[in-house]
Amino acid sequence: MRRLLAAPLTSALAKGVALSLFDAVALYFLVLLAWERSWLLVGLIAGGLLGLNVLAFSRRLYPFRYLAPGLFFLVLMVVLPLVYTVYISFTNYATGNLLTKDQALEVLTQRYYLPPEAPTFTFRAYGGEPGVYALYLFGPAGRYVLVLPDRLNPPEAHVLVDADQDGVPEAVDGRPVLPLAEVARRVAELQKLAVPFGEGVLRLTTLSTVRVYARQYAYDPVRDVLTDRQTGKEYRAKGGNFVAADGEKLDPGWVTFVGLANYLRFLRDPLYHKAFVRVFAWTVTWAVLTVVLSFALGLGLAILLNDKTLRFRKLYRSLLIVPYAIPAFISILIWRGFFNFEVGLFNRVLAQAFGVRVPWLTSPFWARFACIVTNVWLTYPYMMLVSLGALQSIPEEMYEAAKVDGATGWRRFVHITFPLLLISVAPLLIGSFAFTFNNFTLIWLLTRGEPVVEIGSRAGATDILLSYAYKLAFMGGRGSEYNMTAALAVVIFVLVALISGISFARTKALEEVSRGL
């Protein structure tokens, strides 16, 4: 009896100790994140930690313990990226607007300019093999010893050796003067100097002089205005940047909420909406044609292979699934070689047979044709296998009854085979459409979205929505437009969801067809 009671007690104690250690580590990281002001991560981790402890000790929620791991990864891998993408689509997050406002102010207020009347100091550098130890500054504004990196002292605070009494010491604190060649070698180190001096900072100007630079911008937090001390121009915070009255904008800016501005740009800016319409039309065409052609080819081969009188059926099946067995990226690169204009297999055959060469990857029409052909080659084995399995599940009695009624082979296919086949295959066709709609790998490896069809537009002739979004994010001549990419990603998600939802709703009609057979 004692052993029976001791076992649950030991298990509960071990669970409590393990959970306590886990909570302690999590709380440690929460403190670090709070110190860095990462409040979003603090909230997420704190919520997850609270949920874990509630699940561990609540009897009512016991069944959810088995669902918790799956729900955790669902939220982590699906929900959070989706929510974050939607959030970015409502901001101005792009090149030039990647920082917070405080970070942008820190960068701007650390910019300096050289006033015409700025004091000039000549210097001598002292040190040794480890590097520059100090600079002896002398000029009309006085004499100082600058101990790197930022300590500025009067000469009396150091041991100076001036044997020739020329006012410039030969050694400072036992470090000898460095020759000009050594100073030049250490120039990268000296260029980092920004030592406070009065209202400005001392910075290197030449290999023998430093001057007092002034801060270019002064920030007034009450008015939220940045003033250029050099010109007197004022810049007010507007739309994630400091903007002057004449429209001049200072970079960097900061991330801010812009509402539907990114979506409206797709509608109003010709650079975006023309490209979007063209890319969307091609994406739908590419997905529909690929699915229809690969399904038709796969179904035709499946009907042939389903014929029990066909000899060497197993051999044919093995050969026909080869494209499905080879990794897709290898097949795509091989096909890219086939389509090469100069030395590709197709053009060599055409040149020898007919004396012509086709611009497979440089003409918009032929590049799109090449994409469709390659994708049909890659996807027809899947359609063949799926159709073959569905065909074998159709009862033979239905065909026998149709033969007795005098139905021809075509009528048996139209009224029996195809309707019953679609009941099983239709959801897979919808999934194949959604996959092809976003098949970035094939487009990028085969054509990279090219050829170019419009100067200034990032969308090429074979770009689909996903590759177009990739170019907006990482290949922009004006920088990376993550906000526009996120908006486009949301549009893609909505479009695929709507098409899939309508298609799944339509497939319910097939159930009525099957009941009538």
ChimeraX attribute file (.defattr): number of C-alpha atoms within 10 A of each C-alpha:
attribute: neighborCount
match mode: 1-to-1
recipient: residues
	/A:1	5
	/A:2	6
	/A:3	8
	/A:4	8
	/A:5	9
	/A:6	11
	/A:7	11
	/A:8	11
	/A:9	12
	/A:10	11
	/A:11	11
	/A:12	13
	/A:13	12
	/A:14	12
	/A:15	14
	/A:16	15
	/A:17	12
	/A:18	12
	/A:19	15
	/A:20	13
	/A:21	12
	/A:22	13
	/A:23	17
	/A:24	12
	/A:25	11
	/A:26	15
	/A:27	16
	/A:28	12
	/A:29	14
	/A:30	20
	/A:31	12
	/A:32	13
	/A:33	16
	/A:34	15
	/A:35	10
	/A:36	9
	/A:37	11
	/A:38	12
	/A:39	13
	/A:40	11
	/A:41	13
	/A:42	18
	/A:43	13
	/A:44	12
	/A:45	17
	/A:46	16
	/A:47	11
	/A:48	13
	/A:49	16
	/A:50	13
	/A:51	12
	/A:52	15
	/A:53	14
	/A:54	14
	/A:55	17
	/A:56	16
	/A:57	13
	/A:58	10
	/A:59	9
	/A:60	9
	/A:61	11
	/A:62	13
	/A:63	10
	/A:64	12
	/A:65	13
	/A:66	9
	/A:67	10
	/A:68	14
	/A:69	11
	/A:70	11
	/A:71	13
	/A:72	13
	/A:73	12
	/A:74	12
	/A:75	14
	/A:76	12
	/A:77	11
	/A:78	11
	/A:79	14
	/A:80	13
	/A:81	12
	/A:82	17
	/A:83	13
	/A:84	11
	/A:85	19
	/A:86	18
	/A:87	16
	/A:88	23
	/A:89	26
	/A:90	20
	/A:91	24
	/A:92	25
	/A:93	26
	/A:94	21
	/A:95	19
	/A:96	20
	/A:97	20
	/A:98	18
	/A:99	19
	/A:100	15
	/A:101	18
	/A:102	10
	/A:103	14
	/A:104	22
	/A:105	19
	/A:106	12
	/A:107	14
	/A:108	21
	/A:109	17
	/A:110	13
	/A:111	12
	/A:112	19
	/A:113	15
	/A:114	17
	/A:115	15
	/A:116	7
	/A:117	8
	/A:118	13
	/A:119	16
	/A:120	18
	/A:121	22
	/A:122	17
	/A:123	23
	/A:124	22
	/A:125	27
	/A:126	24
	/A:127	20
	/A:128	13
	/A:129	7
	/A:130	6
	/A:131	15
	/A:132	22
	/A:133	19
	/A:134	23
	/A:135	21
	/A:136	25
	/A:137	24
	/A:138	19
	/A:139	13
	/A:140	9
	/A:141	10
	/A:142	10
	/A:143	18
	/A:144	19
	/A:145	23
	/A:146	21
	/A:147	16
	/A:148	16
	/A:149	15
	/A:150	13
	/A:151	11
	/A:152	18
	/A:153	14
	/A:154	13
	/A:155	15
	/A:156	9
	/A:157	10
	/A:158	12
	/A:159	13
	/A:160	18
	/A:161	17
	/A:162	13
	/A:163	11
	/A:164	9
	/A:165	9
	/A:166	8
	/A:167	11
	/A:168	18
	/A:169	18
	/A:170	20
	/A:171	20
	/A:172	23
	/A:173	14
	/A:174	13
	/A:175	18
	/A:176	16
	/A:177	23
	/A:178	17
	/A:179	11
	/A:180	13
	/A:181	10
	/A:182	16
	/A:183	21
	/A:184	14
	/A:185	11
	/A:186	14
	/A:187	15
	/A:188	10
	/A:189	14
	/A:190	21
	/A:191	13
	/A:192	11
	/A:193	16
	/A:194	18
	/A:195	18
	/A:196	16
	/A:197	14
	/A:198	9
	/A:199	9
	/A:200	19
	/A:201	17
	/A:202	21
	/A:203	21
	/A:204	19
	/A:205	16
	/A:206	13
	/A:207	18
	/A:208	15
	/A:209	16
	/A:210	21
	/A:211	21
	/A:212	26
	/A:213	26
	/A:214	22
	/A:215	20
	/A:216	21
	/A:217	24
	/A:218	16
	/A:219	17
	/A:220	10
	/A:221	8
	/A:222	6
	/A:223	9
	/A:224	13
	/A:225	18
	/A:226	25
	/A:227	20
	/A:228	16
	/A:229	16
	/A:230	14
	/A:231	9
	/A:232	11
	/A:233	13
	/A:234	17
	/A:235	23
	/A:236	16
	/A:237	17
	/A:238	13
	/A:239	15
	/A:240	25
	/A:241	22
	/A:242	25
	/A:243	20
	/A:244	18
	/A:245	10
	/A:246	8
	/A:247	9
	/A:248	11
	/A:249	17
	/A:250	16
	/A:251	16
	/A:252	20
	/A:253	29
	/A:254	23
	/A:255	20
	/A:256	20
	/A:257	15
	/A:258	16
	/A:259	13
	/A:260	12
	/A:261	17
	/A:262	20
	/A:263	19
	/A:264	13
	/A:265	14
	/A:266	19
	/A:267	15
	/A:268	11
	/A:269	10
	/A:270	12
	/A:271	17
	/A:272	17
	/A:273	16
	/A:274	17
	/A:275	22
	/A:276	20
	/A:277	14
	/A:278	17
	/A:279	23
	/A:280	18
	/A:281	13
	/A:282	19
	/A:283	21
	/A:284	16
	/A:285	15
	/A:286	21
	/A:287	21
	/A:288	18
	/A:289	17
	/A:290	26
	/A:291	26
	/A:292	14
	/A:293	18
	/A:294	24
	/A:295	24
	/A:296	16
	/A:297	18
	/A:298	24
	/A:299	23
	/A:300	16
	/A:301	21
	/A:302	23
	/A:303	15
	/A:304	14
	/A:305	19
	/A:306	16
	/A:307	10
	/A:308	8
	/A:309	9
	/A:310	11
	/A:311	10
	/A:312	9
	/A:313	14
	/A:314	11
	/A:315	9
	/A:316	13
	/A:317	16
	/A:318	10
	/A:319	10
	/A:320	17
	/A:321	17
	/A:322	12
	/A:323	16
	/A:324	15
	/A:325	11
	/A:326	11
	/A:327	11
	/A:328	16
	/A:329	13
	/A:330	11
	/A:331	19
	/A:332	23
	/A:333	14
	/A:334	14
	/A:335	21
	/A:336	20
	/A:337	16
	/A:338	17
	/A:339	23
	/A:340	18
	/A:341	18
	/A:342	13
	/A:343	11
	/A:344	17
	/A:345	15
	/A:346	18
	/A:347	22
	/A:348	20
	/A:349	13
	/A:350	13
	/A:351	13
	/A:352	10
	/A:353	9
	/A:354	10
	/A:355	10
	/A:356	12
	/A:357	16
	/A:358	17
	/A:359	16
	/A:360	23
	/A:361	24
	/A:362	16
	/A:363	16
	/A:364	19
	/A:365	14
	/A:366	16
	/A:367	22
	/A:368	24
	/A:369	16
	/A:370	21
	/A:371	23
	/A:372	22
	/A:373	16
	/A:374	20
	/A:375	25
	/A:376	21
	/A:377	19
	/A:378	23
	/A:379	23
	/A:380	25
	/A:381	26
	/A:382	17
	/A:383	25
	/A:384	25
	/A:385	18
	/A:386	19
	/A:387	25
	/A:388	21
	/A:389	16
	/A:390	18
	/A:391	19
	/A:392	13
	/A:393	12
	/A:394	14
	/A:395	9
	/A:396	9
	/A:397	9
	/A:398	14
	/A:399	17
	/A:400	13
	/A:401	11
	/A:402	16
	/A:403	13
	/A:404	9
	/A:405	9
	/A:406	11
	/A:407	15
	/A:408	11
	/A:409	11
	/A:410	10
	/A:411	12
	/A:412	17
	/A:413	15
	/A:414	12
	/A:415	14
	/A:416	18
	/A:417	18
	/A:418	14
	/A:419	18
	/A:420	21
	/A:421	23
	/A:422	18
	/A:423	19
	/A:424	18
	/A:425	20
	/A:426	18
	/A:427	15
	/A:428	14
	/A:429	18
	/A:430	20
	/A:431	14
	/A:432	19
	/A:433	23
	/A:434	19
	/A:435	14
	/A:436	22
	/A:437	23
	/A:438	19
	/A:439	18
	/A:440	19
	/A:441	15
	/A:442	22
	/A:443	23
	/A:444	18
	/A:445	15
	/A:446	24
	/A:447	22
	/A:448	19
	/A:449	26
	/A:450	21
	/A:451	19
	/A:452	17
	/A:453	15
	/A:454	13
	/A:455	9
	/A:456	9
	/A:457	14
	/A:458	23
	/A:459	28
	/A:460	22
	/A:461	23
	/A:462	32
	/A:463	29
	/A:464	29
	/A:465	29
	/A:466	22
	/A:467	23
	/A:468	24
	/A:469	24
	/A:470	22
	/A:471	20
	/A:472	23
	/A:473	19
	/A:474	13
	/A:475	14
	/A:476	14
	/A:477	10
	/A:478	10
	/A:479	13
	/A:480	19
	/A:481	22
	/A:482	23
	/A:483	26
	/A:484	26
	/A:485	26
	/A:486	26
	/A:487	25
	/A:488	25
	/A:489	20
	/A:490	18
	/A:491	15
	/A:492	18
	/A:493	13
	/A:494	12
	/A:495	13
	/A:496	18
	/A:497	13
	/A:498	12
	/A:499	14
	/A:500	17
	/A:501	12
	/A:502	12
	/A:503	15
	/A:504	14
	/A:505	10
	/A:506	12
	/A:507	17
	/A:508	12
	/A:509	11
	/A:510	17
	/A:511	14
	/A:512	11
	/A:513	14
	/A:514	14
	/A:515	7
	/A:516	7
	/A:517	10
